[in-house]
Amino acid sequence: MGNGIETLVSGLAFAEGLRYSDGHLWFSDMYDRKVYTVDAQTGETIRVVDTDGRPSGIVLAGGGRAFVTQQETRSTVEIASDGTVLPHADLTSVAEWHVNDMTSAPSGGLYVGNYGDDSVPPEAPHPAKLAHVSADGKVRAVASDLHFANGMSMTEDGRTLLVAETRSTPPRISAFDIGPDAELTNRRTFAEFEGSRMPDGIAVLPRDELLVAMPFASEVVLVSVQGEVTNAWDTSEYGMPFAVACDPAARAVFAACSSSWEEDACLAARDSTIVKFPLR
């Protein structure tokens, strides 16, 4: 343990898509193609669901249900309360490459991002569209020119969508107004970062503070509503953080850390962990 950080779950290939609800923590083990539910206090496994596709982003739907992105097939599936995996939406009409993280949208919908292409830094990414999936599975583009859309979250009042653009120049978190039909307007910059601070997973806290995973800086940062970094936690002992979640009542932060993001290396090492530390 260091700086109040403790390991909750270990031995994973590549943990992603952290979501907290009612004492449970959900996450994807992306390269193992599994979705876990664990006890947020003990790390004890409650349920493991196998998916055919490579799972990443998760949106919880209540009653033990969840929607999960399937990266390679550019689709979403529903995990039913009994663990059955059901088809949900095909995003190939909007997503030009692997789908990634997502968050809830008004009226039971989803906002889903994608990589844009298969490039890696320092090569610039292909600008990509952001998809909206309605409750009945209809797909449309609601934003464009996103530079590797990653973590997403709505503010507490449901009026603003925040999107981490990991590979924009400079790296940034963009904000959009959410309209009555889930359309996105009034794009603006919520926060900009420098150097190795390239935002990945995000989680909105009460009063709209924002937790941000910064994998290439090996830290999780807290960002104020003014877009300024007000605190940071070094995760280098545990790896690079790619996703974050929070239990606001317990003031506990969860981060998914790995030594690599490359599939072969992750499957060989299996050193991805979920860590937990106090929000101060």
C-alpha positions as CSV (number, residue, x, y, z in Angstrom):
1,M,0.0,0.0,0.0
2,G,1.2,3.5,-0.8
3,N,-0.4,6.9,-0.4
4,G,-3.6,5.2,0.9
5,I,-3.9,3.1,-2.2
6,E,-4.8,-0.6,-1.8
7,T,-5.4,-3.4,-4.2
8,L,-9.0,-4.6,-4.5
9,V,-8.8,-7.0,-7.4
10,S,-5.7,-8.4,-9.1
11,G,-4.6,-10.9,-11.8
12,L,-6.6,-9.4,-14.6
13,A,-5.5,-9.0,-18.2
14,F,-6.8,-5.5,-18.9
15,A,-9.4,-3.9,-16.6
16,E,-11.7,-1.2,-18.1
17,G,-15.1,0.4,-17.9
18,L,-15.3,0.8,-14.1
19,R,-18.8,1.5,-12.8
20,Y,-20.0,1.7,-9.1
21,S,-23.5,1.1,-7.9
22,D,-25.0,0.0,-4.5
23,G,-21.9,-1.5,-3.1
24,H,-21.0,-3.3,-6.3
25,L,-18.2,-2.5,-8.8
26,W,-18.7,-3.6,-12.4
27,F,-15.8,-3.7,-14.9
28,S,-14.6,-5.3,-18.2
29,D,-11.6,-7.5,-18.5
30,M,-11.2,-6.5,-22.1
31,Y,-8.7,-9.0,-23.4
32,D,-10.2,-11.8,-21.4
33,R,-13.6,-10.9,-22.9
34,K,-15.3,-11.0,-19.5
35,V,-17.5,-8.6,-17.5
36,Y,-17.2,-8.8,-13.7
37,T,-19.3,-7.7,-10.8
38,V,-17.4,-7.6,-7.5
39,D,-18.0,-6.5,-3.9
40,A,-16.7,-2.9,-3.7
41,Q,-15.5,-3.5,-0.1
42,T,-13.8,-6.9,-0.4
43,G,-13.2,-7.4,-4.1
44,E,-15.0,-10.8,-3.9
45,T,-16.4,-11.8,-7.2
46,I,-20.2,-11.8,-7.4
47,R,-20.6,-12.7,-11.1
48,V,-18.6,-13.2,-14.2
49,V,-20.2,-13.0,-17.7
50,D,-18.3,-14.1,-20.9
51,T,-18.9,-12.0,-24.0
52,D,-18.0,-13.0,-27.6
53,G,-16.7,-9.5,-28.4
54,R,-14.1,-7.5,-26.6
55,P,-15.9,-5.6,-23.9
56,S,-15.1,-2.1,-22.8
57,G,-17.6,0.6,-21.8
58,I,-20.4,-0.2,-19.4
59,V,-23.7,1.5,-18.6
60,L,-25.7,0.1,-15.6
61,A,-29.4,-0.3,-16.2
62,G,-30.5,-1.5,-12.7
63,G,-31.7,-4.8,-11.5
64,G,-28.5,-6.5,-12.3
65,R,-28.7,-5.4,-16.0
66,A,-26.0,-3.6,-18.0
67,F,-25.2,-2.5,-21.5
68,V,-21.6,-3.2,-22.7
69,T,-19.7,-2.1,-25.8
70,Q,-18.2,-4.8,-28.0
71,Q,-15.1,-3.2,-29.5
72,E,-14.3,-5.2,-32.6
73,T,-17.8,-5.8,-33.8
74,R,-18.7,-2.1,-33.1
75,S,-21.8,-3.0,-31.2
76,T,-23.5,-3.0,-27.8
77,V,-25.0,-5.9,-26.0
78,E,-27.3,-6.2,-23.0
79,I,-26.4,-8.3,-20.0
80,A,-29.7,-9.5,-18.6
81,S,-30.2,-10.0,-14.8
82,D,-29.6,-13.7,-15.2
83,G,-26.3,-13.1,-17.0
84,T,-27.6,-13.9,-20.5
85,V,-25.9,-11.7,-23.2
86,L,-28.4,-10.3,-25.6
87,P,-27.8,-8.3,-28.9
88,H,-28.6,-4.6,-28.6
89,A,-27.3,-2.2,-31.2
90,D,-25.1,-2.2,-34.4
91,L,-23.0,0.9,-34.5
92,T,-21.1,0.3,-37.8
93,S,-23.1,3.0,-39.5
94,V,-21.4,5.6,-37.3
95,A,-18.3,4.1,-35.8
96,E,-15.4,3.9,-38.2
97,W,-13.3,1.8,-35.9
98,H,-13.5,0.0,-32.5
99,V,-16.2,1.4,-30.2
100,N,-14.9,2.2,-26.7
101,D,-16.4,3.9,-23.7
102,M,-20.0,5.0,-23.3
103,T,-22.4,6.6,-20.8
104,S,-26.1,6.9,-20.3
105,A,-28.2,9.4,-22.3
106,P,-31.7,10.8,-21.7
107,S,-34.7,8.5,-22.0
108,G,-32.8,5.3,-21.6
109,G,-30.3,5.9,-24.4
110,L,-26.6,5.7,-24.7
111,Y,-23.7,7.9,-25.9
112,V,-21.0,5.7,-27.5
113,G,-17.5,6.8,-28.7
114,N,-15.0,5.1,-31.0
115,Y,-11.3,5.2,-31.8
116,G,-11.7,6.7,-35.3
117,D,-8.9,4.4,-36.7
118,D,-6.1,2.0,-35.7
119,S,-3.3,4.6,-35.4
120,V,-1.1,5.0,-32.4
121,P,0.7,8.1,-31.1
122,P,2.6,10.1,-32.3
123,E,0.5,9.6,-35.4
124,A,-2.6,11.9,-35.3
125,P,-5.9,10.0,-35.0
126,H,-8.7,10.2,-37.6
127,P,-11.4,12.4,-36.2
128,A,-14.4,10.3,-35.3
129,K,-18.2,10.7,-34.7
130,L,-20.0,10.2,-31.4
131,A,-23.0,7.9,-31.6
132,H,-26.4,8.0,-29.8
133,V,-28.2,4.8,-29.3
134,S,-31.9,5.2,-28.4
135,A,-33.7,2.9,-25.9
136,D,-35.0,0.8,-28.8
137,G,-31.6,0.4,-30.4
138,K,-31.7,3.1,-33.2
139,V,-28.3,4.6,-33.9
140,R,-27.4,8.1,-35.1
141,A,-24.4,10.5,-35.0
142,V,-24.7,13.4,-32.6
143,A,-21.2,14.9,-32.7
144,S,-18.2,14.8,-35.0
145,D,-14.5,15.7,-35.1
146,L,-13.6,13.9,-31.9
147,H,-10.0,13.0,-31.4
148,F,-10.1,9.6,-29.8
149,A,-13.3,9.9,-27.7
150,N,-12.7,8.1,-24.5
151,G,-14.3,8.4,-21.0
152,M,-17.7,10.1,-21.0
153,S,-20.1,11.2,-18.3
154,M,-23.1,13.4,-17.8
155,T,-23.1,16.1,-15.1
156,E,-25.4,15.7,-12.2
157,D,-28.3,17.7,-13.7
158,G,-28.2,15.7,-16.9
159,R,-27.8,18.8,-19.0
160,T,-24.1,18.5,-20.0
161,L,-22.1,15.7,-21.5
162,L,-18.3,15.6,-20.8
163,V,-16.1,13.7,-23.2
164,A,-12.3,13.0,-22.8
165,E,-10.5,13.4,-26.1
166,T,-7.3,11.5,-25.3
167,R,-5.4,12.4,-28.4
168,S,-6.5,15.9,-29.2
169,T,-3.9,18.7,-29.3
170,P,-3.7,19.7,-26.5
171,P,-5.4,16.8,-24.7
172,R,-8.8,18.0,-23.5
173,I,-12.2,17.2,-22.1
174,S,-14.9,18.7,-24.2
175,A,-18.4,19.6,-23.0
176,F,-21.7,19.6,-24.9
177,D,-25.2,20.8,-24.0
178,I,-27.7,17.9,-24.1
179,G,-31.0,18.7,-25.9
180,P,-34.4,17.3,-25.3
181,D,-33.9,14.6,-28.0
182,A,-30.4,13.8,-26.8
183,E,-28.8,16.0,-29.5
184,L,-25.5,17.7,-28.6
185,T,-24.9,21.4,-29.1
186,N,-22.7,24.2,-27.9
187,R,-19.4,22.3,-27.9
188,R,-16.7,23.9,-25.8
189,T,-13.6,23.0,-23.8
190,F,-14.1,22.0,-20.2
191,A,-10.4,21.4,-19.4
192,E,-7.1,21.2,-21.2
193,F,-4.0,19.4,-20.1
194,E,-0.3,19.4,-20.9
195,G,2.6,16.9,-21.4
196,S,1.8,13.3,-20.4
197,R,-1.6,14.2,-19.0
198,M,-3.9,12.6,-21.6
199,P,-7.4,12.0,-20.2
200,D,-8.9,8.5,-20.5
201,G,-11.6,7.3,-18.2
202,I,-13.7,9.9,-16.2
203,A,-16.2,10.0,-13.4
204,V,-18.4,12.9,-12.3
205,L,-18.6,13.5,-8.6
206,P,-21.2,15.4,-6.5
207,R,-21.0,19.1,-7.3
208,D,-19.7,18.2,-10.7
209,E,-16.0,17.7,-9.8
210,L,-14.4,15.2,-12.1
211,L,-12.1,12.3,-11.6
212,V,-9.8,11.7,-14.6
213,A,-7.5,8.7,-15.3
214,M,-4.2,9.9,-16.8
215,P,-2.5,6.7,-18.0
216,F,0.6,8.2,-19.5
217,A,1.2,10.3,-16.4
218,S,0.4,7.3,-14.1
219,E,-2.0,9.3,-12.0
220,V,-5.6,10.0,-11.3
221,V,-6.5,13.7,-11.0
222,L,-9.4,15.6,-9.6
223,V,-10.6,18.5,-11.8
224,S,-12.8,21.3,-10.5
225,V,-15.9,22.7,-12.2
226,Q,-13.6,25.5,-13.4
227,G,-11.5,22.8,-15.3
228,E,-8.5,23.1,-13.0
229,V,-6.6,20.2,-11.5
230,T,-7.0,20.4,-7.7
231,N,-5.5,17.0,-6.6
232,A,-3.6,14.1,-8.0
233,W,-2.8,10.5,-6.9
234,D,0.3,8.7,-8.1
235,T,-0.5,5.1,-9.3
236,S,2.9,4.3,-10.8
237,E,3.4,1.5,-8.2
238,Y,0.3,-0.3,-9.7
239,G,0.5,0.7,-13.3
240,M,-1.2,3.2,-15.6
241,P,-4.8,4.0,-14.7
242,F,-7.2,3.7,-17.6
243,A,-10.6,3.9,-15.9
244,V,-12.0,5.4,-12.7
245,A,-15.2,5.2,-10.6
246,C,-16.3,6.5,-7.2
247,D,-18.4,5.6,-4.3
248,P,-19.4,9.1,-3.2
249,A,-21.0,8.0,0.1
250,A,-17.8,6.3,1.3
251,R,-15.6,8.8,-0.5
252,A,-13.7,6.0,-2.1
253,V,-12.1,6.1,-5.6
254,F,-11.5,3.0,-7.7
255,A,-9.0,2.9,-10.6
256,A,-8.3,0.2,-13.2
257,C,-4.5,0.0,-13.7
258,S,-2.3,-2.0,-16.1
259,S,1.4,-2.0,-17.1
260,S,0.4,-2.0,-20.8
261,W,-2.5,-1.5,-23.1
262,E,-1.2,-3.9,-25.8
263,E,-3.1,-7.2,-25.9
264,D,-0.3,-9.7,-26.1
265,A,1.6,-8.0,-23.3
266,C,-1.5,-7.8,-21.1
267,L,-2.4,-11.4,-21.6
268,A,1.2,-12.5,-20.8
269,A,1.6,-10.3,-17.7
270,R,-1.9,-10.5,-16.2
271,D,-0.9,-7.7,-13.8
272,S,-3.9,-5.5,-14.3
273,T,-5.5,-4.5,-11.0
274,I,-8.4,-2.6,-9.5
275,V,-7.1,-0.3,-6.8
276,K,-9.0,1.7,-4.2
277,F,-8.1,4.8,-2.3
278,P,-9.8,7.6,-0.3
279,L,-11.1,10.8,-1.9
280,R,-9.5,13.7,-0.1
